[in-house]
């Protein structure tokens, strides 16, 4: 999961502004005083501190705490490692051990809001103007759909198409024009695989839940769903239809008719990155942060890779993370925790120094995501990314140009269980020339409906 955690120290003027803003918020709550704030001091617990094994990330996290506490001397942060663990969450909440600000993934907020396991932060949003410069569709993930806000995003990702620009050139394709439709993907894959030498035109997953994940992403690109919620609030499977059949039939045709996907199948996450790094793969669906991993772990060359929007463009699987706030927190703790989250992840005044810190630490700068900002902050983010870029940003221009017009769709509820059911469906389409696609979808539908009945 990609996160926006690498940010630099705050400028003095901005520090004063946040401190003053927070002081005003505290002053507005006079009747809500608690032991935490009766003497003007507020102590909060926050999680998502990187472990010691991630030395650079942990140092940056602790540096940011020090900078925040200097700018906000009435707030003390008690940091904890880890993120929200569903197995222990309810017990921690009941026992008063849940952090004031706790990290969640985009698939978590809806359930937490419905179970009243997150604080309503709506009354405090107006006191933090920077929230208005966060993309509305990301804020909506942490809302109830009725105007109330329960959390704040810190990072995001959406799927796109990673492709090998060098192989495009060798196959006579324009490296600045990735395929816009799935029919074009098939045609491009044929031309790339025709280069021979063990090169596959397109790659896909079918193991360890990655197959179900990609099936979901491919359904979204065609305007479909894997699960749909009815007017009665109940979820049901939504893939046993013409869209689901089209996803699987295309893969089956590319694999067996076109022979554009290679004989080795039952692939999982690292396999396609490895193929891409070795120059043996033309295209696959992924997120932008795959590219620096291909380079650092699989010896690829950054300049060889492009990133385009998802073919089809009717929807893209998106995800990310953010923070919600314990309902057992006092108002002062909630506001202090919000101030911390915004300081670390969504402070426009810290964007430039954050990108500089990334560049100084040889972290990738210039990838199109994560980017949670819009408006003036979005412009600041883009300028800083360009200023400190250490990756070829022009290679991602197709994605940037199209992405704003592609609807973001999050994962279905109980996503990992659903993905496990859909893995064998993908595997059959990619390994069995006689795979019965309607039967595969019908059987998976029954299993997924059983899973969704528990939501």
C-alpha positions in Angstrom: 0.0 0.0 0.0 1.5 3.4 -1.1 1.5 6.1 1.6 2.3 9.8 1.8 4.6 9.7 4.7 7.8 11.3 3.5 7.5 15.0 4.3 9.9 17.6 5.5 10.1 20.1 8.4 7.6 22.9 8.6 8.3 26.5 7.8 8.1 28.8 10.8 5.2 30.9 9.4 3.1 27.8 8.7 4.0 26.3 12.1 2.7 29.4 13.8 -0.5 29.3 11.7 -1.3 25.7 12.6 -0.5 26.4 16.3 -2.8 29.4 16.3 -5.5 27.5 14.5 -5.4 24.7 16.9 -5.4 27.0 19.9 -8.5 28.7 18.6 -10.2 25.3 18.3 -9.3 24.4 21.8 -10.6 27.7 23.1 -13.9 27.1 21.4 -14.6 24.0 23.5 -14.6 25.4 27.0 -17.3 23.3 28.3 -15.8 20.1 27.0 -12.6 20.2 29.1 -11.2 16.8 30.1 -8.3 15.8 32.3 -6.2 15.7 29.1 -6.8 19.4 28.5 -7.6 21.0 31.8 -4.1 22.3 32.2 -3.8 23.3 28.5 -1.9 20.1 27.5 -3.2 17.3 25.3 -1.7 13.9 24.9 -2.7 11.7 22.0 -1.7 8.2 20.8 -1.3 7.6 17.1 -0.3 4.4 15.3 1.4 3.7 11.9 4.9 4.4 13.2 7.3 2.4 11.0 9.1 -0.5 12.6 12.9 -0.3 13.4 13.5 -2.5 10.3 12.4 0.5 8.2 15.1 2.8 9.5 14.6 5.7 7.1 10.8 5.8 7.3 11.0 5.6 11.1 13.4 8.4 11.3 11.3 10.6 9.2 8.2 9.8 11.3 10.0 10.7 14.5 11.4 13.8 12.9 7.9 14.9 12.0 6.7 14.3 15.5 9.5 16.5 16.9 8.6 19.2 14.3 4.9 19.0 15.1 5.4 19.2 18.9 7.7 22.1 18.5 5.0 23.9 16.4 2.3 22.8 18.8 3.9 22.8 22.3 0.6 22.0 24.0 0.3 18.6 22.2 2.3 15.5 23.2 2.3 12.5 20.8 2.7 8.9 22.0 3.4 7.0 18.8 2.7 3.3 18.3 3.7 0.8 15.6 1.2 -1.1 13.5 -2.1 -0.3 11.9 -5.7 -1.3 12.6 -5.9 -5.0 13.2 -9.5 -6.4 12.7 -8.7 -9.3 15.0 -8.0 -7.0 18.0 -9.8 -3.8 17.1 -13.1 -4.3 19.0 -11.3 -5.4 22.2 -8.9 -2.4 22.0 -11.9 -0.1 21.6 -13.9 -1.6 24.4 -10.9 -1.5 26.7 -10.0 2.1 25.9 -6.7 1.1 24.3 -7.5 2.2 20.8 -5.2 5.0 19.5 -6.8 8.4 19.2 -5.8 8.4 15.5 -5.6 4.9 14.0 -4.6 4.0 10.4 -7.1 2.2 8.2 -7.3 1.2 4.5 -10.0 2.5 2.2 -12.0 -0.8 2.6 -12.4 -0.2 6.3 -14.3 3.1 6.9 -17.8 2.0 5.7 -18.0 -0.8 8.2 -16.4 1.2 11.1 -18.9 4.1 10.5 -21.8 1.7 10.4 -20.8 0.1 13.7 -20.1 3.5 15.3 -16.5 2.6 15.9 -15.1 6.0 14.7 -15.6 9.5 15.9 -17.7 12.0 14.0 -15.2 14.8 13.1 -17.7 16.9 11.2 -17.9 19.6 13.9 -14.1 20.2 13.7 -13.5 20.2 9.9 -14.2 23.9 9.4 -11.3 24.6 11.8 -8.8 23.0 9.4 -9.0 24.9 6.0 -6.4 22.6 4.4 -9.0 19.8 4.3 -10.7 21.7 1.5 -7.6 21.1 -0.6 -7.9 17.3 -0.4 -9.6 15.6 -3.4 -13.3 15.3 -2.6 -13.5 11.7 -3.9 -10.9 10.6 -1.3 -12.7 12.5 1.5 -15.9 10.7 0.5 -14.3 7.3 1.4 -14.3 8.5 5.0 -17.8 9.9 4.9 -21.2 8.4 5.6 -22.8 9.6 2.4 -25.0 11.9 4.4 -22.6 14.8 4.9 -20.8 13.6 8.0 -17.0 13.0 8.0 -15.2 10.3 10.1 -11.7 10.3 8.8 -8.9 11.8 6.6 -7.0 10.2 3.8 -3.2 10.2 3.8 -2.3 8.4 0.6 -4.0 6.9 -2.5 -3.4 4.7 -5.5 -5.3 3.8 -8.6 -4.6 1.1 -11.2 -3.1 1.9 -14.5 -1.2 0.1 -17.2 2.6 -0.4 -16.8 4.3 -1.0 -20.1 7.7 -1.4 -21.6 8.4 1.6 -23.9 11.4 -0.1 -25.4 9.4 -3.2 -26.5 6.7 -0.8 -27.9 9.3 0.8 -30.1 10.7 -2.6 -31.2 7.1 -3.7 -32.1 6.4 -0.6 -34.1 4.1 0.9 -31.5 4.1 4.5 -30.3 5.5 4.5 -26.7 3.6 7.7 -25.9 0.2 6.1 -26.8 -0.6 3.1 -24.6 -3.7 1.1 -25.6 -6.9 2.8 -24.7 -9.3 -0.2 -25.1 -9.0 -3.9 -24.3 -9.2 -4.6 -28.0 -6.1 -2.5 -28.5 -4.4 -4.3 -25.6 -5.0 -7.6 -27.5 -3.6 -6.1 -30.8 -0.6 -4.6 -29.0 0.1 -7.9 -27.1 0.2 -9.8 -30.4 2.7 -7.4 -31.9 4.9 -7.5 -28.8 4.9 -11.3 -28.4 5.8 -11.6 -32.1 9.2 -10.2 -31.2 10.0 -13.7 -29.9 12.9 -14.4 -27.5 10.5 -15.4 -24.8 8.7 -12.0 -24.7 5.1 -12.0 -23.6 2.8 -9.2 -24.8 0.6 -9.1 -21.7 0.7 -10.6 -18.3 -1.9 -11.4 -15.6 -2.3 -13.0 -12.1 -4.1 -16.0 -10.8 -2.6 -17.0 -7.5 -2.6 -16.0 -3.8 -5.6 -13.6 -4.2 -3.8 -11.6 -6.9 -6.0 -13.2 -9.6 -9.2 -12.1 -7.9 -7.8 -8.7 -7.4 -7.0 -8.3 -11.1 -10.3 -9.7 -12.1 -12.0 -7.0 -10.0 -9.8 -4.3 -11.5 -10.6 -5.5 -15.0 -14.4 -5.6 -14.3 -14.2 -2.0 -13.1 -12.4 -0.9 -16.3 -15.4 -2.2 -18.3 -17.9 -0.5 -16.1 -18.8 -3.6 -14.1 -18.7 -4.6 -10.5 -17.8 -7.6 -8.5 -20.3 -6.9 -5.7 -23.3 -4.6 -5.6 -25.3 -3.2 -2.8 -29.1 -3.3 -3.1 -31.6 -0.8 -1.8 -32.1 -3.0 1.2 -28.4 -2.5 2.0 -27.5 -6.2 1.3 -24.5 -7.1 -0.9 -24.7 -9.6 -3.7 -22.2 -10.9 -6.4 -22.3 -8.8 -9.6 -19.9 -10.5 -12.0 -21.8 -13.4 -13.4 -22.8 -11.5 -16.5 -21.6 -10.5 -20.0 -19.0 -8.2 -18.5 -17.5 -11.0 -16.4 -17.5 -13.3 -19.4 -15.8 -10.7 -21.6 -13.0 -10.3 -19.0 -12.3 -14.0 -18.9 -12.8 -14.6 -22.7 -10.3 -11.9 -23.6 -7.6 -13.5 -21.3 -8.4 -16.9 -22.6 -8.1 -15.7 -26.2 -4.8 -13.9 -25.6 -3.4 -16.9 -23.8 -4.5 -19.7 -26.2 -5.5 -18.2 -29.5 -2.9 -15.4 -29.7 -0.3 -17.1 -27.6 0.6 -13.6 -26.3 0.8 -14.3 -22.6 3.3 -17.2 -22.3 2.9 -20.7 -21.1 4.0 -20.1 -17.6 0.9 -19.1 -15.6 -0.4 -19.3 -12.0 1.6 -16.1 -11.4 1.5 -13.9 -8.3 2.6 -10.4 -7.5 6.4 -10.5 -7.9 6.3 -12.6 -11.1 5.2 -9.9 -13.4 7.6 -7.3 -11.9 10.4 -9.8 -12.5 9.4 -10.3 -16.1 9.1 -6.6 -16.7 12.6 -6.0 -15.2 14.0 -8.7 -17.4 12.6 -7.1 -20.5 10.3 -10.0 -21.2 6.9 -8.4 -20.7 5.0 -5.8 -22.7 2.2 -4.7 -20.4 0.2 -5.5 -17.2 -2.2 -3.7 -14.9 -0.5 -2.2 -11.8 0.0 0.9 -9.7 2.7 3.5 -10.5 4.8 2.4 -7.5 5.6 -0.9 -9.2 8.1 1.0 -11.5 10.7 1.9 -8.8 10.3 -1.6 -7.4 11.0 -3.1 -10.9 14.1 -0.9 -11.0 15.4 -1.4 -7.5 14.7 -5.1 -7.1 14.6 -6.5 -10.6 17.3 -4.5 -12.3 15.1 -2.7 -14.8 15.9 0.8 -16.2 13.5 3.6 -15.2 13.5 5.2 -18.6 12.2 1.9 -20.2 8.8 2.1 -18.5 5.6 4.0 -19.2 2.4 4.3 -17.2 -1.0 4.8 -18.9 -4.6 4.8 -17.8 -6.5 1.5 -17.5 -7.8 0.3 -20.8 -11.5 0.8 -21.2 -11.5 3.8 -18.8 -15.0 3.2 -17.3 -13.6 2.8 -13.8 -10.4 2.1 -12.0 -9.7 0.1 -8.8 -8.4 2.5 -6.2 -7.2 2.2 -2.7 -5.1 3.8 -0.1 -5.2 4.6 3.5 -5.9 7.2 6.1 -6.8 7.9 9.7 -9.9 7.6 11.7 -10.4 8.7 15.3 -11.4 6.8 18.4 -14.9 7.6 19.6 -13.6 7.4 23.1 -11.4 10.4 22.5 -12.2 13.8 24.0 -12.9 16.7 21.6 -9.5 18.1 22.4 -7.8 14.8 21.5 -9.8 14.5 18.3 -8.7 18.0 17.2 -5.1 17.4 18.2 -5.1 14.1 16.3 -6.6 15.8 13.2 -3.9 18.5 13.5 -1.2 15.8 13.5 -2.6 13.9 10.6 -2.9 17.0 8.5 0.5 18.3 9.5 2.2 15.0 8.4 0.2 14.1 5.4 -1.9 17.1 4.0 -0.1 20.4 4.8 0.4 22.3 1.6 3.2 24.4 3.2 5.3 21.3 3.7 5.0 19.8 0.2 8.2 21.3 -1.2 10.4 20.4 1.7 8.9 16.9 1.7 9.7 16.3 -1.9 13.2 17.6 -1.3 13.6 15.2 1.6 12.5 12.3 -0.6 15.0 13.3 -3.3 17.8 13.7 -0.7 17.1 10.2 0.6 17.0 8.8 -3.0 13.3 8.0 -2.7 11.3 8.2 -6.0 10.0 11.6 -6.8 7.8 12.3 -9.8 5.5 9.3 -9.8 1.9 10.4 -10.6 0.6 8.9 -7.3 0.1 9.0 -4.4 -1.3 12.5 -4.6 -4.3 13.5 -2.4 -4.3 17.2 -3.3 -6.5 19.4 -5.5 -6.7 23.1 -6.2 -3.8 25.3 -5.2 -2.2 22.5 -3.1 -2.4 20.2 -6.1 -0.5 22.8 -8.2 2.1 23.1 -5.4 2.4 19.3 -5.3 2.9 19.1 -9.1 5.5 21.9 -9.1 7.5 20.3 -6.3 7.3 16.9 -8.0 8.6 18.4 -11.2 11.3 20.4 -9.3 12.8 17.4 -7.5 11.9 14.6 -9.9 14.3 11.7 -10.2 12.1 9.6 -12.5 11.1 10.4 -16.1 7.8 12.1 -15.5 7.1 12.4 -19.2 6.7 8.7 -19.3 3.6 8.9 -17.1 1.9 11.7 -19.1 -0.8 9.4 -20.6 -1.9 8.4 -17.1 -1.9 12.0 -15.8 -3.9 13.2 -18.8 -6.7 10.7 -18.5 -6.9 9.8 -14.8 -9.2 12.7 -13.7 -11.9 11.5 -16.0 -11.9 7.8 -14.8 -14.2 7.1 -11.8 -12.5 5.7 -8.7 -13.9 2.5 -7.3 -12.8 0.8 -4.1 -12.5 -2.8 -3.4 -15.6 -4.9 -2.5 -16.4 -5.8 1.1 -14.5 -8.9 2.4 -12.2 -8.3 -0.6 -9.6 -10.9 0.3 -12.1 -13.7 0.7 -13.7 -12.8 -2.6 -10.3 -12.7 -4.3 -9.6 -16.2 -3.0 -12.7 -17.4 -4.7 -11.9 -15.7 -8.0 -8.3 -16.9 -8.2 -9.3 -20.3 -9.5 -11.6 -18.7 -12.1 -8.7 -16.6 -13.5 -6.4 -19.6 -13.3 -8.8 -21.8 -15.3 -9.1 -19.1 -18.0 -5.3 -18.9 -18.3 -4.4 -22.6 -18.0 -7.3 -24.6 -19.6 -8.1 -24.1 -23.3 -11.5 -25.8 -22.7 -12.4 -23.7 -19.6 -16.2 -23.3 -19.2 -16.4 -19.6 -18.4 -20.2 -19.5 -17.7 -19.9 -22.5 -15.3 -16.8 -20.9 -13.6 -18.7 -17.7 -13.0 -21.8 -19.4 -11.8 -20.0 -21.4 -9.2 -18.0 -18.4 -8.0 -21.1 -16.4 -7.7 -22.6 -18.9 -5.2 -19.5 -18.8 -3.1 -19.2 -15.0 -3.2 -22.9 -14.6 -2.2 -22.2 -16.7 0.8 -19.3 -14.5 1.8 -21.3 -11.3 1.2 -24.2 -12.6 3.3 -22.0 -12.1 6.4 -21.4 -8.4 5.7 
